[in-house]
Amino acid sequence: MSEKNISVILPVYNSEKTIAECIDNALLSLREYDELIIIDDGSTDDTSNICMDYAWNYSNIIYRQQERKGLFNARLEGIKIATGEYVSFIDADDVCAEKRFEVMHSVVSDNDADIIFFGAIIKKEGCDTQIFDADMFPGKYSSKKIIDSFGKMLFGRLDSDDNSYTGYLWNTLISRDALNGLEEYADEKIRYYDDEIIMLHALMKAQKCVISEKKLYRYESTKRKALKEKKSYSPKNWENIFNVYNLKREMAIENDMYNSDIKFRLSTFLGPISFMRFIVGQDSAVPRTL
């Protein structure tokens, strides 16, 4: 199989403390004909100057600035610019494995796949603990098999689900063809759970998937905690969550997946809002009857 180019999409926002290390780390294994696309989502600190310096000195770094539109729209802008056959996503405060993209090139060269799932390592209190391995043997699978196994959890998680692997973009390599059409979902009101929307879209367009045993990402547990708090079901996030719910429901219907299991999973996604509305007694954009 011929060599495939990789476009790495890196959204940034006020990341002056971590962005240089992130870029340096990515460049360690990026080939000169790959590209690193940095989308600055309206930073007000020194992030823009740091990124522009890198873009000036490296021909394979593309830097774009936009008004503050949120992570989802920043990623969509990166996808629109990307020219590589495959797309990888990283965040401004994470560290990739030293040979991340070398390994990705090796795996994609050996497999004609639309999505490749890798493992990751979580950094916690000074030690590295391996997590985020798919509960499936490494190998080739159809996208339907992936959805039936852990992809369905993108619609909503049940108490019986014990897999924390689903919905993360940073441990995947996705063909650009599987990301085509995402621009129709652009919405500045979607601030959280956007990674799940992108992954669902890619899974529904994909035919072949690969699960690799390689662990190519180190995720900061402090950030994971902050992200969990940010995605909380507080009233200020209800509109975002309901918009994501509607979009997931629409995607399930369009792809003939809107069965009883998916309906129930979607209900668990909105359930906490109904409970919180009862407790706090506030009106919101979420209808009382779902």
Secondary structure, 3 states (H helix, E strand, C coil): CCCCCEEEEEEECCCCCCHHHHHHHHHCCCCCCCEEEEEEECCCCCHHHHHHHHHHHCCCEEEEEECCCCHHHHHHHHHHHCCCCEEEECCCCCEECCCHHHHHHHHHHHCCCCEEEEEEEEEECCEEEEECCCCCCCEEEEHHHHHHHCHHHHHCCCCCCCCCCCCCCCCEEEEHHHHCCHHHHCCCCCCCCHHHHHHHHHHHHCCEEEEEEEEEEEEEHHHHHHHHHHCCCCHHHHHHHHHHHHHHHHHHHHCCCCCHHHHHHHHHHHHHHHHHHHHHCCCCCCCCCC
